[in-house]
Amino acid sequence: ALRSTEKFIIALSGLFGIPAQNIKTAIYGTAETVTRGIEMFDSPIGIKARYEMLKWKYNINTTSYRKYFYDLLYEAYQLDDKSSYLEIKRDMLDHGISSKSIEEALKKRKEKDK
């Protein structure tokens, strides 16, 4: 849905002569504020919503952006949010990120927290 929204934004920007990136940034900021608000109520929806936001903002298949995805997966682990953890991990695996890479990234984060 977010990718469709992005395409719609680009089309609208052409009609009104407003740079698409400006509109995208404003909408992303609003959506991020809403997802952060959901988190204040300790809702697992917050983690899942942030994951979807990450996928919208960053290409999960780009190695340099994976840090953000690993960080959020680790956050779900720390919060013992098994549902979000498993859902995010499954999606990462479906996107071709190896189980070994995921486990190594989580291990580094656990060691850093000690």
Helices and strands as residue ranges (DSSP letters): H 2-16, H 20-39, H 44-57, G 63-65, H 66-78, H 82-94, H 99-113
